[in-house]
């Protein structure tokens, strides 16, 4: 993690926590026009457009005051989406049973890319069931450069079910 990302996390994480959101990813991208992308979700895994706006307003105040990015940039607050990135160890447990792609920082067993069904976490390793393999592959979490869920019918069904449950909880809280 570079120094700018560490600085941004130090500013953003407390604001997100105080507003009731878990950070999924913070990333700065672009060359000419920079974008600060903040992905977050509520503890139940949901994130509405209203939630994004609430978090965006809270972050804007802190970022404007601290001014951690010297160039002009656009703040983009979003949900992780259905085919979400997997950035935290708990993501691999939560999405066990679903298909994912992993790209590593270095070769393991002669390869940097893996695609398989997540089987949770074992210590500091991500467990992945690869097609054609009898044993579960253990991938050190520290070597994962990027990972995301693969859009499948099962994943869509689960996401719709979670969103429906989140909407029912929101209606209950508002009543």
C-alpha positions in Angstrom: 0.0 0.0 0.0 1.4 3.4 -1.0 1.7 6.4 1.3 -1.3 8.3 -0.3 -3.6 5.3 0.2 -2.5 4.9 3.8 -3.2 8.6 4.4 -6.6 8.4 2.7 -7.5 5.3 4.8 -6.6 7.1 8.0 -8.9 9.9 7.1 -11.8 7.9 5.5 -12.1 4.9 7.8 -13.1 6.7 11.0 -15.7 8.7 9.0 -17.1 5.6 7.4 -17.2 3.8 10.8 -18.9 6.7 12.5 -21.6 6.8 9.8 -22.2 3.0 10.1 -20.4 1.8 7.0 -17.6 -0.8 6.4 -15.0 0.2 3.9 -14.5 -2.3 1.1 -11.9 -0.4 -1.0 -10.2 3.0 -1.4 -8.5 3.6 -4.7 -7.1 6.6 -6.6 -7.1 6.2 -10.3 -6.6 8.2 -13.5 -3.8 10.4 -14.8 -5.3 13.6 -16.2 -8.4 13.6 -14.1 -8.0 11.8 -10.7 -10.9 9.8 -9.2 -10.9 8.8 -5.5 -13.1 5.7 -5.4 -14.5 4.7 -2.0 -16.5 1.5 -1.9 -18.4 0.8 1.3 -21.4 -1.1 2.6 -23.5 -1.5 5.7 -22.8 -4.4 8.0 -25.6 -6.4 6.3 -23.9 -5.9 2.9 -26.3 -3.4 1.5 -25.6 0.1 0.2 -28.3 2.3 -1.2 -27.9 5.4 -3.3 -29.0 7.4 -0.3 -26.3 5.7 1.8 -23.7 6.7 -0.8 -24.8 10.3 -0.7 -24.7 10.4 3.1 -21.2 8.9 3.2 -20.0 11.2 0.3 -21.2 14.3 2.2 -19.4 13.2 5.4 -16.2 12.4 3.5 -16.2 15.6 1.5 -16.0 17.7 4.7 -13.0 15.8 6.0 -11.2 15.5 2.7 -11.7 19.2 1.9 -10.2 20.2 5.3 -7.3 17.7 5.2 -6.6 18.2 1.4 -4.6 14.9 1.1 -4.6 14.9 -2.7 -2.7 17.9 -4.2 -4.4 17.7 -7.6 -8.0 18.1 -8.6 -10.0 14.9 -8.1 -13.5 13.5 -8.2 -14.9 11.7 -5.1 -16.9 8.6 -6.1 -18.7 6.7 -3.4 -20.3 3.5 -4.4 -21.5 0.0 -3.3 -19.2 -2.9 -4.2 -21.9 -4.3 -6.6 -22.8 -7.8 -7.3 -19.5 -9.0 -8.8 -17.7 -7.2 -5.9 -14.0 -7.0 -5.2 -12.8 -9.1 -2.4 -10.4 -7.0 -0.3 -10.8 -8.2 3.3 -10.3 -11.7 4.7 -13.8 -11.7 6.0 -15.0 -11.3 2.4 -13.7 -14.8 1.5 -15.6 -16.4 4.4 -18.8 -14.4 3.7 -18.8 -15.4 0.0 -17.7 -19.0 0.5 -19.4 -21.2 -2.0 -19.3 -18.6 -4.8 -17.0 -18.5 -7.8 -14.2 -15.9 -7.8 -11.1 -14.8 -9.8 -7.8 -14.1 -7.9 -4.8 -12.4 -9.3 -1.6 -12.7 -7.3 1.5 -10.5 -6.9 3.8 -13.5 -7.6 3.7 -17.0 -9.0 2.4 -19.9 -6.9 2.6 -23.3 -8.5 3.6 -21.6 -11.7 0.6 -19.3 -12.0 -0.6 -15.9 -10.9 -4.3 -16.3 -11.8 -6.8 -18.6 -10.1 -10.5 -19.1 -10.7 -12.5 -21.3 -8.5 -15.1 -21.6 -5.8 -14.2 -19.9 -2.5 -14.0 -22.2 0.5 -13.4 -19.6 3.2 -10.2 -18.8 5.2 -7.7 -21.0 6.9 -5.4 -18.9 9.1 -3.8 -16.3 6.7 -4.7 -18.4 3.6 -7.7 -18.1 1.3 -9.2 -21.5 0.4 -10.2 -22.0 -3.2 -11.6 -25.2 -4.8 -10.2 -25.3 -8.3 -11.9 -27.3 -11.1 -10.2 -30.6 -11.7 -8.3 -30.5 -8.3 -9.1 -32.9 -5.5 -7.7 -30.8 -2.8 -8.5 -27.2 -1.8 -5.8 -24.8 -2.8 -4.5 -22.4 -0.1 -3.5 -19.0 -1.4 -1.7 -16.6 1.1 -4.0 -13.6 1.6 -0.9 -11.3 1.5 -0.1 -12.4 -2.1 -3.5 -11.5 -3.5 -3.2 -8.4 -5.6 -6.8 -8.3 -6.8 -9.8 -10.6 -6.4 -13.5 -10.4 -7.3 -16.6 -12.5 -7.4 -17.7 -13.8 -10.8 -21.2 -13.0 -11.9 -23.3 -16.2 -11.8 -27.0 -16.9 -11.4 -26.4 -18.1 -7.8 -24.6 -14.9 -7.0 -27.4 -12.8 -8.5 -30.0 -14.7 -6.5 -28.1 -14.3 -3.3 -27.6 -10.5 -3.9 -31.3 -10.0 -4.6 -32.2 -11.9 -1.4 -29.7 -9.8 0.6 -31.0 -6.6 -0.9 -34.6 -7.6 -0.1 -33.7 -8.3 3.5 -31.8 -5.0 3.7 -34.9 -3.1 2.4 -37.1 -4.8 5.0 -34.6 -3.8 7.7 -34.6 -0.2 6.5 -38.3 -0.1 6.5 -38.4 -1.4 10.0 -35.8 1.1 11.2 -37.7 4.0 9.6 -41.1 3.0 11.2 
